Amino acid sequence: MDQRIINLYDEYTHKPLSREEFLRKLVQLTGSTAAAMAVLPLIEVNYTHAATIAHQDERLFTEYVSYAGEEGDSMQAYVARPVKQAKYPAVMVIHENRGLNPHIEDVTRRMALEGFLAFAPNALAPLGGTPDDSDKARELFQKLDAAKTLKNFIRGFDYIKTRKDCNGKLGCVGFCWGGAMANNLAVHVPELRAAVAYYGRQPELSEVPKIKAAMLLHYAGLDERINVGIPAYEEALKKAGVRYQLYVYEGAQHAFNNDTSPARYNAEVARLAWERTVAFLTEHLL
């Protein structure tokens, strides 16, 4: 697919570009309205087949929970763990800028099957939750207060530590918007042992010395918007003595792990990055 189309969709999903403007530019790139409509299903997410692991998988215990956020916010999260009652290390799974959707719930179940207490907070809970329409979800993200939202996720760790099925060891993995959140949680949660950021915006470089967690950073080779910050971030990590692993997957698109987005999903890269993620979290948490 024409890289300009992928770049346009990336602009649409991460910047205040209206649906009308996005479609107008897509028609220009493809040459006709019919061609644009044919391309659209290949680049937009489709949750029809999001569940690679069944909601009622007999190997897992799952539930939806609420916990107290900042300034009276009521936060919600999806929780999954092995069905056996025991104490597990906790891994926060952090969604993209579309909220807690079927894809991220599936990723949470995948993490649980690796032997973790996986929990996925919903950043949009204070605004009524994640709407079914992903465009409306994107619009809601523009209304979030960044500092308050960070604190709401930090409080997620406060909640998970109170559970009888948590052994107190904490990690996180985030994707896109969630990758940036994972980087910021590493800065602000000293107890965090391991943080994994998939194609996430880097934190403020002046705050990198605060990181105590081991870091695993996944980047897509074609993701120019995010990758521009890699050199300075890596230099800051080295200077601060932070333990880290960094991978750039050549030829991969931003959101390469999202198997509900056909044009950007890269099965081979997603598999390799997930294997590295599980090995990393296992090393530092199990």
Summary of the structure (lengths in Angstrom):
residues: 286
radius of gyration: 18.4
end to end distance: 41.0
largest distance: 58.1
contacts: 957
relative contact order: 0.13
helix: 46%
strand: 20%
